[in-house]
Amino acid sequence: MVGEEMATTNVTIRMDEDLKRQADELFAEMGMSFTTAVNVFTRQAIRERRIPFDIFVGSPSASVDRDAVEAALSFSSDYLEDFKRMAK
């Protein structure tokens, strides 16, 4: 697919404003946009054919939610450069 432009589509989701702000800040620290992070997550889920992190019941606090976001994004480091090259 090198050199080929992929067709894109818009996806609209509703999210808590503060959660979105925190995610934007985290992703910016990682050198990517919210859209790139969602694409990284989606590609990894398809590659693994599962949600690429553990989901459990009983999250005791908001800090656990942030930990879950960080865990969900930790897989991206191996693939981030590939996605950046594809975006050019």
Biopython code that builds the backbone (N, CA, C, O; Angstrom):
import numpy as np
from Bio.PDB.StructureBuilder import StructureBuilder

atoms = [
    (1, "MET", "N", (0.793, -1.185, 0.000)),
    (1, "MET", "CA", (0.000, 0.000, 0.000)),
    (1, "MET", "C", (0.844, 1.263, 0.000)),
    (1, "MET", "O", (0.295, 2.364, 0.030)),
    (2, "VAL", "N", (2.125, 1.137, -0.032)),
    (2, "VAL", "CA", (2.996, 2.298, -0.035)),
    (2, "VAL", "C", (2.691, 3.135, -1.265)),
    (2, "VAL", "O", (2.645, 2.622, -2.383)),
    (3, "GLY", "N", (2.482, 4.428, -1.049)),
    (3, "GLY", "CA", (2.190, 5.320, -2.156)),
    (3, "GLY", "C", (0.718, 5.390, -2.526)),
    (3, "GLY", "O", (0.321, 6.264, -3.298)),
    (4, "GLU", "N", (-0.100, 4.490, -1.993)),
    (4, "GLU", "CA", (-1.525, 4.509, -2.281)),
    (4, "GLU", "C", (-2.239, 5.336, -1.225)),
    (4, "GLU", "O", (-1.910, 5.265, -0.040)),
    (5, "GLU", "N", (-3.217, 6.119, -1.659)),
    (5, "GLU", "CA", (-4.007, 6.899, -0.725)),
    (5, "GLU", "C", (-5.253, 6.106, -0.374)),
    (5, "GLU", "O", (-5.996, 5.685, -1.261)),
    (6, "MET", "N", (-5.486, 5.899, 0.922)),
    (6, "MET", "CA", (-6.640, 5.133, 1.364)),
    (6, "MET", "C", (-7.841, 6.058, 1.516)),
    (6, "MET", "O", (-7.710, 7.196, 1.965)),
    (7, "ALA", "N", (-9.017, 5.554, 1.136)),
    (7, "ALA", "CA", (-10.248, 6.304, 1.347)),
    (7, "ALA", "C", (-10.509, 6.386, 2.845)),
    (7, "ALA", "O", (-10.217, 5.445, 3.583)),
    (8, "THR", "N", (-11.054, 7.505, 3.291)),
    (8, "THR", "CA", (-11.349, 7.676, 4.709)),
    (8, "THR", "C", (-12.826, 7.943, 4.901)),
    (8, "THR", "O", (-13.541, 8.281, 3.958)),
    (9, "THR", "N", (-13.273, 7.788, 6.134)),
    (9, "THR", "CA", (-14.646, 8.096, 6.497)),
    (9, "THR", "C", (-14.637, 8.808, 7.839)),
    (9, "THR", "O", (-13.738, 8.592, 8.652)),
    (10, "ASN", "N", (-15.619, 9.646, 8.073)),
    (10, "ASN", "CA", (-15.746, 10.330, 9.359)),
    (10, "ASN", "C", (-16.501, 9.446, 10.329)),
    (10, "ASN", "O", (-17.459, 8.771, 9.951)),
    (11, "VAL", "N", (-16.067, 9.448, 11.585)),
    (11, "VAL", "CA", (-16.721, 8.708, 12.655)),
    (11, "VAL", "C", (-17.023, 9.713, 13.761)),
    (11, "VAL", "O", (-16.141, 10.462, 14.179)),
    (12, "THR", "N", (-18.258, 9.731, 14.231)),
    (12, "THR", "CA", (-18.650, 10.652, 15.288)),
    (12, "THR", "C", (-18.957, 9.867, 16.551)),
    (12, "THR", "O", (-19.731, 8.910, 16.526)),
    (13, "ILE", "N", (-18.342, 10.279, 17.665)),
    (13, "ILE", "CA", (-18.621, 9.643, 18.955)),
    (13, "ILE", "C", (-18.904, 10.723, 19.987)),
    (13, "ILE", "O", (-18.481, 11.869, 19.831)),
    (14, "ARG", "N", (-19.617, 10.357, 21.036)),
    (14, "ARG", "CA", (-19.849, 11.269, 22.157)),
    (14, "ARG", "C", (-18.921, 10.841, 23.286)),
    (14, "ARG", "O", (-18.753, 9.652, 23.560)),
    (15, "MET", "N", (-18.322, 11.841, 23.936)),
    (15, "MET", "CA", (-17.371, 11.559, 24.995)),
    (15, "MET", "C", (-17.421, 12.701, 25.999)),
    (15, "MET", "O", (-17.639, 13.854, 25.627)),
    (16, "ASP", "N", (-17.222, 12.382, 27.255)),
    (16, "ASP", "CA", (-17.121, 13.388, 28.298)),
    (16, "ASP", "C", (-16.035, 14.396, 27.926)),
    (16, "ASP", "O", (-14.942, 14.012, 27.509)),
    (17, "GLU", "N", (-16.337, 15.669, 28.075)),
    (17, "GLU", "CA", (-15.412, 16.725, 27.668)),
    (17, "GLU", "C", (-14.066, 16.625, 28.380)),
    (17, "GLU", "O", (-13.023, 16.796, 27.750)),
    (18, "ASP", "N", (-14.074, 16.352, 29.680)),
    (18, "ASP", "CA", (-12.825, 16.252, 30.430)),
    (18, "ASP", "C", (-12.021, 15.022, 30.002)),
    (18, "ASP", "O", (-10.795, 15.079, 29.920)),
    (19, "LEU", "N", (-12.699, 13.928, 29.733)),
    (19, "LEU", "CA", (-12.012, 12.720, 29.257)),
    (19, "LEU", "C", (-11.318, 12.990, 27.928)),
    (19, "LEU", "O", (-10.180, 12.570, 27.721)),
    (20, "LYS", "N", (-12.004, 13.693, 27.025)),
    (20, "LYS", "CA", (-11.421, 14.040, 25.726)),
    (20, "LYS", "C", (-10.201, 14.933, 25.905)),
    (20, "LYS", "O", (-9.181, 14.733, 25.244)),
    (21, "ARG", "N", (-10.300, 15.925, 26.802)),
    (21, "ARG", "CA", (-9.178, 16.824, 27.063)),
    (21, "ARG", "C", (-7.975, 16.041, 27.593)),
    (21, "ARG", "O", (-6.847, 16.255, 27.150)),
    (22, "GLN", "N", (-8.221, 15.134, 28.543)),
    (22, "GLN", "CA", (-7.132, 14.319, 29.087)),
    (22, "GLN", "C", (-6.502, 13.443, 28.004)),
    (22, "GLN", "O", (-5.282, 13.300, 27.935)),
    (23, "ALA", "N", (-7.351, 12.865, 27.166)),
    (23, "ALA", "CA", (-6.844, 12.016, 26.083)),
    (23, "ALA", "C", (-6.021, 12.842, 25.097)),
    (23, "ALA", "O", (-4.946, 12.414, 24.678)),
    (24, "ASP", "N", (-6.515, 14.018, 24.726)),
    (24, "ASP", "CA", (-5.767, 14.893, 23.815)),
    (24, "ASP", "C", (-4.392, 15.228, 24.386)),
    (24, "ASP", "O", (-3.393, 15.201, 23.667)),
    (25, "GLU", "N", (-4.345, 15.544, 25.686)),
    (25, "GLU", "CA", (-3.066, 15.867, 26.332)),
    (25, "GLU", "C", (-2.119, 14.669, 26.305)),
    (25, "GLU", "O", (-0.939, 14.808, 25.981)),
    (26, "LEU", "N", (-2.638, 13.505, 26.645)),
    (26, "LEU", "CA", (-1.817, 12.294, 26.659)),
    (26, "LEU", "C", (-1.296, 11.970, 25.265)),
    (26, "LEU", "O", (-0.110, 11.691, 25.089)),
    (27, "PHE", "N", (-2.178, 12.007, 24.284)),
    (27, "PHE", "CA", (-1.770, 11.678, 22.919)),
    (27, "PHE", "C", (-0.756, 12.689, 22.392)),
    (27, "PHE", "O", (0.180, 12.318, 21.684)),
    (28, "ALA", "N", (-0.939, 13.966, 22.733)),
    (28, "ALA", "CA", (0.021, 14.990, 22.307)),
    (28, "ALA", "C", (1.401, 14.699, 22.892)),
    (28, "ALA", "O", (2.412, 14.871, 22.212)),
    (29, "GLU", "N", (1.446, 14.257, 24.153)),
    (29, "GLU", "CA", (2.721, 13.875, 24.767)),
    (29, "GLU", "C", (3.378, 12.729, 24.001)),
    (29, "GLU", "O", (4.603, 12.608, 23.970)),
    (30, "MET", "N", (2.550, 11.895, 23.389)),
    (30, "MET", "CA", (3.049, 10.750, 22.632)),
    (30, "MET", "C", (3.313, 11.109, 21.173)),
    (30, "MET", "O", (3.743, 10.261, 20.391)),
    (31, "GLY", "N", (3.055, 12.366, 20.807)),
    (31, "GLY", "CA", (3.327, 12.821, 19.452)),
    (31, "GLY", "C", (2.265, 12.458, 18.437)),
    (31, "GLY", "O", (2.558, 12.334, 17.248)),
    (32, "MET", "N", (1.028, 12.284, 18.894)),
    (32, "MET", "CA", (-0.036, 11.932, 17.952)),
    (32, "MET", "C", (-1.326, 12.658, 18.303)),
    (32, "MET", "O", (-1.500, 13.165, 19.411)),
    (33, "SER", "N", (-2.215, 12.691, 17.333)),
    (33, "SER", "CA", (-3.531, 13.293, 17.532)),
    (33, "SER", "C", (-4.494, 12.247, 18.078)),
    (33, "SER", "O", (-4.187, 11.056, 18.115)),
    (34, "PHE", "N", (-5.666, 12.719, 18.500)),
    (34, "PHE", "CA", (-6.718, 11.816, 18.953)),
    (34, "PHE", "C", (-7.102, 10.857, 17.824)),
    (34, "PHE", "O", (-7.273, 9.659, 18.049)),
    (35, "THR", "N", (-7.233, 11.392, 16.612)),
    (35, "THR", "CA", (-7.593, 10.568, 15.456)),
    (35, "THR", "C", (-6.559, 9.482, 15.204)),
    (35, "THR", "O", (-6.916, 8.333, 14.945)),
    (36, "THR", "N", (-5.282, 9.837, 15.277)),
    (36, "THR", "CA", (-4.226, 8.840, 15.080)),
    (36, "THR", "C", (-4.310, 7.762, 16.146)),
    (36, "THR", "O", (-4.168, 6.577, 15.842)),
    (37, "ALA", "N", (-4.540, 8.161, 17.401)),
    (37, "ALA", "CA", (-4.642, 7.185, 18.488)),
    (37, "ALA", "C", (-5.807, 6.221, 18.262)),
    (37, "ALA", "O", (-5.675, 5.020, 18.493)),
    (38, "VAL", "N", (-6.941, 6.745, 17.813)),
    (38, "VAL", "CA", (-8.095, 5.878, 17.529)),
    (38, "VAL", "C", (-7.759, 4.918, 16.389)),
    (38, "VAL", "O", (-8.121, 3.743, 16.444)),
    (39, "ASN", "N", (-7.075, 5.405, 15.368)),
    (39, "ASN", "CA", (-6.675, 4.531, 14.264)),
    (39, "ASN", "C", (-5.678, 3.469, 14.718)),
    (39, "ASN", "O", (-5.761, 2.320, 14.285)),
    (40, "VAL", "N", (-4.737, 3.841, 15.586)),
    (40, "VAL", "CA", (-3.775, 2.875, 16.125)),
    (40, "VAL", "C", (-4.520, 1.791, 16.899)),
    (40, "VAL", "O", (-4.273, 0.599, 16.713)),
    (41, "PHE", "N", (-5.441, 2.222, 17.775)),
    (41, "PHE", "CA", (-6.244, 1.273, 18.545)),
    (41, "PHE", "C", (-7.014, 0.329, 17.620)),
    (41, "PHE", "O", (-7.005, -0.886, 17.818)),
    (42, "THR", "N", (-7.674, 0.890, 16.619)),
    (42, "THR", "CA", (-8.496, 0.086, 15.715)),
    (42, "THR", "C", (-7.657, -0.913, 14.934)),
    (42, "THR", "O", (-8.044, -2.073, 14.795)),
    (43, "ARG", "N", (-6.515, -0.474, 14.423)),
    (43, "ARG", "CA", (-5.642, -1.393, 13.685)),
    (43, "ARG", "C", (-5.137, -2.519, 14.583)),
    (43, "ARG", "O", (-5.076, -3.674, 14.159)),
    (44, "GLN", "N", (-4.775, -2.184, 15.822)),
    (44, "GLN", "CA", (-4.286, -3.204, 16.750)),
    (44, "GLN", "C", (-5.403, -4.189, 17.092)),
    (44, "GLN", "O", (-5.162, -5.395, 17.157)),
    (45, "ALA", "N", (-6.618, -3.693, 17.310)),
    (45, "ALA", "CA", (-7.752, -4.571, 17.599)),
    (45, "ALA", "C", (-7.995, -5.528, 16.434)),
    (45, "ALA", "O", (-8.242, -6.715, 16.647)),
    (46, "ILE", "N", (-7.926, -5.023, 15.223)),
    (46, "ILE", "CA", (-8.114, -5.876, 14.046)),
    (46, "ILE", "C", (-6.977, -6.881, 13.933)),
    (46, "ILE", "O", (-7.209, -8.058, 13.656)),
    (47, "ARG", "N", (-5.749, -6.419, 14.148)),
    (47, "ARG", "CA", (-4.581, -7.303, 14.058)),
    (47, "ARG", "C", (-4.693, -8.454, 15.064)),
    (47, "ARG", "O", (-4.424, -9.607, 14.730)),
    (48, "GLU", "N", (-5.097, -8.125, 16.309)),
    (48, "GLU", "CA", (-5.180, -9.134, 17.368)),
    (48, "GLU", "C", (-6.535, -9.833, 17.419)),
    (48, "GLU", "O", (-6.687, -10.860, 18.080)),
    (49, "ARG", "N", (-7.521, -9.266, 16.714)),
    (49, "ARG", "CA", (-8.883, -9.788, 16.705)),
    (49, "ARG", "C", (-9.477, -9.816, 18.111)),
    (49, "ARG", "O", (-10.172, -10.757, 18.496)),
    (50, "ARG", "N", (-9.178, -8.742, 18.874)),
    (50, "ARG", "CA", (-9.703, -8.577, 20.231)),
    (50, "ARG", "C", (-9.474, -7.133, 20.662)),
    (50, "ARG", "O", (-8.738, -6.395, 20.006)),
    (51, "ILE", "N", (-10.104, -6.730, 21.763)),
    (51, "ILE", "CA", (-9.772, -5.447, 22.372)),
    (51, "ILE", "C", (-8.350, -5.592, 22.898)),
    (51, "ILE", "O", (-8.086, -6.512, 23.672)),
    (52, "PRO", "N", (-7.422, -4.717, 22.504)),
    (52, "PRO", "CA", (-6.009, -4.940, 22.816)),
    (52, "PRO", "C", (-5.589, -4.572, 24.241)),
    (52, "PRO", "O", (-4.442, -4.185, 24.464)),
    (53, "PHE", "N", (-6.488, -4.685, 25.186)),
    (53, "PHE", "CA", (-6.168, -4.530, 26.603)),
    (53, "PHE", "C", (-7.268, -5.217, 27.391)),
    (53, "PHE", "O", (-8.348, -5.482, 26.862)),
    (54, "ASP", "N", (-6.994, -5.506, 28.657)),
    (54, "ASP", "CA", (-7.970, -6.195, 29.497)),
    (54, "ASP", "C", (-9.062, -5.238, 29.952)),
    (54, "ASP", "O", (-8.792, -4.090, 30.306)),
    (55, "ILE", "N", (-10.291, -5.723, 29.937)),
    (55, "ILE", "CA", (-11.435, -4.973, 30.428)),
    (55, "ILE", "C", (-11.978, -5.743, 31.621)),
    (55, "ILE", "O", (-12.145, -6.961, 31.561)),
    (56, "PHE", "N", (-12.253, -5.022, 32.711)),
    (56, "PHE", "CA", (-12.748, -5.698, 33.897)),
    (56, "PHE", "C", (-13.816, -4.852, 34.563)),
    (56, "PHE", "O", (-13.923, -3.653, 34.305)),
    (57, "VAL", "N", (-14.597, -5.473, 35.413)),
    (57, "VAL", "CA", (-15.671, -4.810, 36.134)),
    (57, "VAL", "C", (-15.130, -4.316, 37.472)),
    (57, "VAL", "O", (-14.274, -4.962, 38.077)),
    (58, "GLY", "N", (-15.625, -3.181, 37.929)),
    (58, "GLY", "CA", (-15.280, -2.731, 39.268)),
    (58, "GLY", "C", (-14.143, -1.744, 39.335)),
    (58, "GLY", "O", (-13.396, -1.731, 40.313)),
    (59, "SER", "N", (-13.994, -0.916, 38.318)),
    (59, "SER", "CA", (-12.966, 0.118, 38.341)),
    (59, "SER", "C", (-13.192, 1.005, 39.567)),
    (59, "SER", "O", (-14.207, 1.699, 39.635)),
    (60, "PRO", "N", (-12.270, 1.001, 40.538)),
    (60, "PRO", "CA", (-12.510, 1.702, 41.799)),
    (60, "PRO", "C", (-12.389, 3.223, 41.740)),
    (60, "PRO", "O", (-12.908, 3.905, 42.624)),
    (61, "SER", "N", (-11.719, 3.774, 40.726)),
    (61, "SER", "CA", (-11.542, 5.225, 40.724)),
    (61, "SER", "C", (-11.226, 5.746, 39.335)),
    (61, "SER", "O", (-10.960, 4.975, 38.413)),
    (62, "ALA", "N", (-11.257, 7.047, 39.199)),
    (62, "ALA", "CA", (-10.912, 7.676, 37.923)),
    (62, "ALA", "C", (-9.457, 7.429, 37.570)),
    (62, "ALA", "O", (-9.106, 7.395, 36.391)),
    (63, "SER", "N", (-8.598, 7.254, 38.582)),
    (63, "SER", "CA", (-7.187, 6.993, 38.282)),
    (63, "SER", "C", (-7.027, 5.666, 37.560)),
    (63, "SER", "O", (-6.138, 5.516, 36.721)),
    (64, "VAL", "N", (-7.874, 4.712, 37.877)),
    (64, "VAL", "CA", (-7.833, 3.439, 37.164)),
    (64, "VAL", "C", (-8.239, 3.658, 35.716)),
    (64, "VAL", "O", (-7.677, 3.035, 34.815)),
    (65, "ASP", "N", (-9.215, 4.542, 35.479)),
    (65, "ASP", "CA", (-9.622, 4.847, 34.112)),
    (65, "ASP", "C", (-8.448, 5.426, 33.328)),
    (65, "ASP", "O", (-8.241, 5.056, 32.172)),
    (66, "ARG", "N", (-7.681, 6.322, 33.933)),
    (66, "ARG", "CA", (-6.514, 6.892, 33.255)),
    (66, "ARG", "C", (-5.488, 5.795, 32.995)),
    (66, "ARG", "O", (-4.874, 5.759, 31.929)),
    (67, "ASP", "N", (-5.299, 4.894, 33.972)),
    (67, "ASP", "CA", (-4.379, 3.777, 33.774)),
    (67, "ASP", "C", (-4.828, 2.915, 32.600)),
    (67, "ASP", "O", (-3.999, 2.433, 31.828)),
    (68, "ALA", "N", (-6.136, 2.720, 32.463)),
    (68, "ALA", "CA", (-6.658, 1.921, 31.357)),
    (68, "ALA", "C", (-6.370, 2.601, 30.022)),
    (68, "ALA", "O", (-6.009, 1.938, 29.050)),
    (69, "VAL", "N", (-6.529, 3.916, 29.974)),
    (69, "VAL", "CA", (-6.227, 4.655, 28.742)),
    (69, "VAL", "C", (-4.748, 4.518, 28.411)),
    (69, "VAL", "O", (-4.385, 4.266, 27.262)),
    (70, "GLU", "N", (-3.891, 4.685, 29.423)),
    (70, "GLU", "CA", (-2.454, 4.562, 29.188)),
    (70, "GLU", "C", (-2.087, 3.147, 28.737)),
    (70, "GLU", "O", (-1.244, 2.979, 27.856)),
    (71, "ALA", "N", (-2.714, 2.130, 29.334)),
    (71, "ALA", "CA", (-2.446, 0.752, 28.927)),
    (71, "ALA", "C", (-2.907, 0.512, 27.499)),
    (71, "ALA", "O", (-2.235, -0.174, 26.728)),
    (72, "ALA", "N", (-4.054, 1.078, 27.149)),
    (72, "ALA", "CA", (-4.581, 0.909, 25.798)),
    (72, "ALA", "C", (-3.651, 1.521, 24.766)),
    (72, "ALA", "O", (-3.562, 1.035, 23.638)),
    (73, "LEU", "N", (-2.962, 2.582, 25.145)),
    (73, "LEU", "CA", (-2.077, 3.258, 24.207)),
    (73, "LEU", "C", (-0.660, 2.714, 24.207)),
    (73, "LEU", "O", (0.101, 2.976, 23.276)),
    (74, "SER", "N", (-0.297, 1.966, 25.230)),
    (74, "SER", "CA", (1.085, 1.497, 25.329)),
    (74, "SER", "C", (1.479, 0.601, 24.156)),
    (74, "SER", "O", (2.649, 0.537, 23.780)),
    (75, "PHE", "N", (0.504, -0.081, 23.590)),
    (75, "PHE", "CA", (0.803, -0.955, 22.459)),
    (75, "PHE", "C", (1.226, -0.170, 21.222)),
    (75, "PHE", "O", (1.828, -0.730, 20.307)),
    (76, "SER", "N", (0.915, 1.116, 21.192)),
    (76, "SER", "CA", (1.130, 1.899, 19.977)),
    (76, "SER", "C", (2.587, 2.192, 19.670)),
    (76, "SER", "O", (2.922, 2.484, 18.522)),
    (77, "SER", "N", (3.457, 2.121, 20.657)),
    (77, "SER", "CA", (4.841, 2.545, 20.426)),
    (77, "SER", "C", (5.516, 1.750, 19.318)),
    (77, "SER", "O", (6.318, 2.306, 18.568)),
    (78, "ASP", "N", (5.211, 0.464, 19.200)),
    (78, "ASP", "CA", (5.828, -0.362, 18.164)),
    (78, "ASP", "C", (5.340, -0.012, 16.765)),
    (78, "ASP", "O", (6.036, -0.260, 15.780)),
    (79, "TYR", "N", (4.151, 0.560, 16.678)),
    (79, "TYR", "CA", (3.525, 0.780, 15.381)),
    (79, "TYR", "C", (3.438, 2.248, 14.986)),
    (79, "TYR", "O", (3.084, 2.553, 13.847)),
    (80, "LEU", "N", (3.751, 3.162, 15.894)),
    (80, "LEU", "CA", (3.561, 4.582, 15.635)),
    (80, "LEU", "C", (4.337, 5.064, 14.420)),
    (80, "LEU", "O", (3.793, 5.804, 13.601)),
    (81, "GLU", "N", (5.581, 4.666, 14.287)),
    (81, "GLU", "CA", (6.380, 5.118, 13.149)),
    (81, "GLU", "C", (5.785, 4.634, 11.825)),
    (81, "GLU", "O", (5.782, 5.377, 10.843)),
    (82, "ASP", "N", (5.282, 3.396, 11.786)),
    (82, "ASP", "CA", (4.636, 2.895, 10.572)),
    (82, "ASP", "C", (3.433, 3.760, 10.203)),
    (82, "ASP", "O", (3.245, 4.096, 9.034)),
    (83, "PHE", "N", (2.624, 4.118, 11.191)),
    (83, "PHE", "CA", (1.441, 4.926, 10.923)),
    (83, "PHE", "C", (1.830, 6.326, 10.472)),
    (83, "PHE", "O", (1.176, 6.898, 9.600)),
    (84, "LYS", "N", (2.885, 6.882, 11.053)),
    (84, "LYS", "CA", (3.340, 8.207, 10.626)),
    (84, "LYS", "C", (3.790, 8.164, 9.173)),
    (84, "LYS", "O", (3.491, 9.076, 8.402)),
    (85, "ARG", "N", (4.513, 7.101, 8.792)),
    (85, "ARG", "CA", (4.957, 6.973, 7.401)),
    (85, "ARG", "C", (3.756, 6.821, 6.474)),
    (85, "ARG", "O", (3.740, 7.393, 5.384)),
    (86, "MET", "N", (2.755, 6.060, 6.894)),
    (86, "MET", "CA", (1.568, 5.855, 6.062)),
    (86, "MET", "C", (0.794, 7.161, 5.884)),
    (86, "MET", "O", (0.160, 7.371, 4.850)),
    (87, "ALA", "N", (0.843, 8.034, 6.886)),
    (87, "ALA", "CA", (0.080, 9.283, 6.835)),
    (87, "ALA", "C", (0.698, 10.301, 5.884)),
    (87, "ALA", "O", (0.025, 11.239, 5.459)),
    (88, "LYS", "N", (1.966, 10.125, 5.549)),
    (88, "LYS", "CA", (2.642, 11.091, 4.659)),
    (88, "LYS", "C", (2.163, 10.969, 3.237)),
    (88, "LYS", "O", (2.627, 11.703, 2.364)),
]
sb = StructureBuilder()
sb.init_structure("model")
sb.init_model(0)
sb.init_chain("A")
sb.init_seg("    ")
for serial, (resi, resn, name, xyz) in enumerate(atoms, 1):
    if name == "N":
        sb.init_residue(resn, " ", resi, " ")
    sb.init_atom(name, np.array(xyz, "f"), 0.0, 1.0, " ", f" {name:<3s}", serial, name[0])
structure = sb.get_structure()
